[in-house]
Structure formats: C-alpha cells, structure tokens
Amino acid sequence: MKRLAIAFVVAIAGFGVLTQVAQQPATRHHIVLSSVGSTPLTIAEMTEAADVVALVRPTGMDRVHWNSAANSSWTPTDERLAMIYNDQQVEVVDLLRGRVGQSITIRNIGGLVGDTLMEMEGLEPLDPPSTYLVFLETVDTPTREGWESALSFISQGQGIFVSDGRGFVNDYGLSVTLEDLRSKQ
C-alpha cells in the first residue's frame, strides 16, 4: 500500500506540490495541485505497478467530498492533508488484470465542495458515456480519522487512456492496444 499523503508532504512520488492558493470571486477558494515531479512511466511499468487494468465506462455516479467523516474542511495534522476527493463509480467493461467486481469506485483528488474548488493539474474526471483503459493501484488515502484504501489512477492520471480509433493513448503520448496488453499477460 502506498501512503498518498506522504507524496503531498514531501512533493515526491508523482503526486505534486501545492502550487497555487488563490481567492476567486466572493468567498470561493481555488486550490491547484501540480504534477511537477511526476516521472513518465512506460506501459510495462504501469502494467507491473497496477493492481487493476481494465476497460471502464463511467456511470455518472460521482461523490465529491472532503476527506473527513463530517464532509468538511479541517486542519491538517502529521502527514495527512485536508483534501477534496471525487469518488467516481465506473462499470468494468473488460477486466485485463486484477480482481474486481462489475462496478468499482475510482478515487481522484479534486472537485467542488461548498466554496472550495480543488484541482489536480492534468487530471480530469472521466466523462460518461466514453470508455477508458485504466491502470489503477490501491493507495492509502488520508482522512481526518486516519487512512482509507482506495483504487486510484497510477501516477497522477498517467494510467488514463482514451481511444484514438486504433488503440488507446494517454496525455503523455503513450499508446497501447488491447491485443498488446493481452499478449503480455
């Protein structure tokens, strides 16, 4: 298991650093987390690190929330930071690696709760009805009460691939076909 918050505290392991805290109109707070320091991974590295590799389709059932039981902002302690998470429900269309059910939840950093918007640079929620190839890892995510395990995209969204008609490509320019992935299993 990896501790997601440690990466924020020490700004390593590809989860970036806090780069901007700015006041938006009225009382809206806009927090942008940067992907600075994220090292591009190869398909082989992502496949090796992934607990789950699957074709998924978002259901549109998202839960955006603070990482506290009370769903409210809180004062950070130790290595745990106050974060906004977007838990996105997806349907598993084709499972290539791992063991999961037909429906899973993927946890991302970012979303709007109350007057606070938090975004991870370069990481957008999955849009229904598109189908995505995803590489997911199980991470320990910080909460006010402790830690909670969740599936999350490998290395800040590098594990999100969209169809380009011939296969799948990510924002880092990597491309792969399902046949390539299946042949290496």
C-alpha positions in Angstrom: 0.0 0.0 0.0 1.2 3.5 -0.7 0.5 6.5 1.5 -0.9 9.1 -0.8 -0.5 12.0 1.7 3.2 11.4 2.1 3.7 12.4 -1.5 2.0 15.7 -0.9 4.0 16.5 2.1 7.4 15.8 0.6 6.4 16.5 -3.0 7.7 13.3 -4.4 6.3 10.0 -5.8 4.5 11.9 -8.6 1.7 13.5 -6.6 3.0 17.0 -6.8 3.0 20.0 -4.7 0.7 22.8 -3.8 1.4 25.5 -6.4 -1.5 28.0 -6.0 -4.0 29.1 -3.4 -6.0 32.0 -4.8 -9.2 33.7 -3.9 -11.8 33.5 -6.6 -14.7 35.9 -6.7 -16.6 36.2 -3.5 -15.5 33.5 -1.0 -14.6 30.7 -3.4 -11.2 29.2 -2.7 -9.4 27.6 -5.7 -6.6 25.2 -4.9 -4.5 23.8 -7.7 -2.1 20.9 -7.1 0.7 20.5 -9.7 2.0 17.3 -11.2 5.6 18.7 -11.0 8.0 15.9 -10.4 5.8 13.2 -12.0 8.1 10.9 -13.9 6.5 9.5 -17.1 6.1 5.7 -16.9 6.2 3.1 -19.7 3.3 0.8 -20.4 5.4 -2.1 -18.9 6.0 -0.1 -15.7 2.3 0.8 -15.4 1.2 -2.8 -16.0 3.7 -4.1 -13.4 2.6 -1.5 -10.8 -1.2 -1.8 -11.5 -3.5 -3.8 -9.2 -6.2 -3.4 -11.9 -6.0 -2.9 -15.6 -9.5 -2.6 -17.2 -11.7 -1.0 -19.8 -14.2 1.1 -17.8 -17.2 3.2 -18.5 -18.2 6.0 -16.0 -21.8 5.7 -14.7 -22.1 9.4 -13.9 -22.5 8.5 -10.2 -19.8 10.7 -8.6 -19.4 11.6 -4.9 -17.3 14.7 -4.3 -16.4 15.1 -0.7 -13.8 16.3 1.9 -11.7 13.6 3.4 -13.5 13.7 6.7 -16.5 11.9 8.1 -18.2 15.2 8.6 -17.5 16.2 4.9 -16.0 19.5 6.0 -12.6 21.2 5.8 -10.3 20.5 8.7 -6.8 21.5 10.0 -4.2 19.1 8.7 -2.1 17.1 11.2 1.0 14.9 10.8 1.3 13.7 7.2 -2.5 13.9 6.5 -3.7 16.8 4.5 -7.3 18.2 4.1 -8.2 17.1 0.6 -11.3 17.0 -1.7 -11.9 13.7 -3.3 -14.0 12.7 -6.3 -15.1 9.1 -5.9 -16.2 8.0 -9.4 -18.3 4.9 -10.0 -17.4 3.0 -13.2 -18.7 -0.1 -14.9 -16.0 -2.6 -15.7 -16.4 -3.5 -19.4 -13.4 -5.7 -19.8 -11.0 -6.8 -17.0 -7.4 -7.3 -18.2 -5.7 -7.6 -14.8 -6.8 -7.9 -11.2 -9.8 -9.0 -9.3 -12.7 -6.6 -9.0 -16.5 -6.6 -9.4 -18.5 -5.3 -12.4 -18.7 -1.9 -10.7 -15.8 -0.2 -9.0 -15.1 3.2 -7.4 -12.0 5.2 -8.5 -10.8 7.9 -6.2 -9.3 11.1 -7.7 -8.2 14.3 -6.0 -10.3 17.3 -6.9 -13.8 18.7 -7.0 -16.0 21.4 -5.6 -17.4 21.3 -2.1 -19.1 24.4 -0.8 -17.0 27.4 -1.7 -13.7 25.4 -2.2 -12.6 24.0 -5.6 -9.6 21.7 -5.6 -8.0 20.5 -8.8 -5.1 18.3 -9.7 -3.3 19.7 -12.7 -3.8 17.5 -15.7 -6.3 15.1 -14.0 -9.9 15.4 -15.2 -12.8 13.2 -14.2 -13.9 10.5 -16.6 -16.8 11.6 -18.8 -19.7 9.2 -19.5 -20.5 7.5 -21.8 -16.9 7.2 -23.0 -14.9 4.1 -22.4 -11.4 4.3 -21.0 -8.5 2.0 -20.5 -7.3 2.5 -16.9 -4.3 1.4 -14.9 -5.2 1.5 -11.2 -3.4 1.0 -7.9 -4.6 0.6 -4.4 -3.4 3.5 -2.3 -4.0 4.6 1.3 -5.6 8.0 1.1 -5.5 10.3 4.1 -8.7 11.1 6.0 -9.2 13.2 9.1 -9.9 10.0 11.0 -6.9 8.1 9.7 -6.3 6.3 6.4 -8.6 4.7 3.8 -7.8 2.3 1.0 -9.0 3.2 -2.5 -8.3 2.5 -6.1 -6.7 5.4 -7.9 -5.0 6.1 -11.2 -1.4 5.3 -11.5 1.0 8.3 -11.2 -1.4 11.2 -11.4 -3.5 10.2 -14.3 -0.8 8.6 -16.4 -2.9 5.5 -16.1 -5.9 7.0 -18.0 -6.0 6.1 -21.7 -8.7 7.2 -24.3 -9.5 5.6 -27.6 -7.8 7.0 -30.7 -9.5 4.7 -33.1 -6.5 2.3 -33.4 -5.9 1.7 -29.7 -5.6 3.9 -26.6 -3.5 6.9 -25.8 -2.8 8.9 -22.6 -1.9 12.6 -22.1 1.8 11.7 -22.0 1.7 10.4 -25.6 1.9 6.7 -24.8 -0.3 4.4 -26.9 -1.3 0.7 -26.5 -3.7 -1.7 -27.9 -5.7 -4.3 -26.0 -4.1 -7.0 -28.1 -0.6 -5.8 -26.9 -1.7 -5.9 -23.3 -3.3 -9.3 -23.6 -0.3 -10.8 -25.3 1.9 -9.7 -22.4 -0.3 -11.3 -19.7 
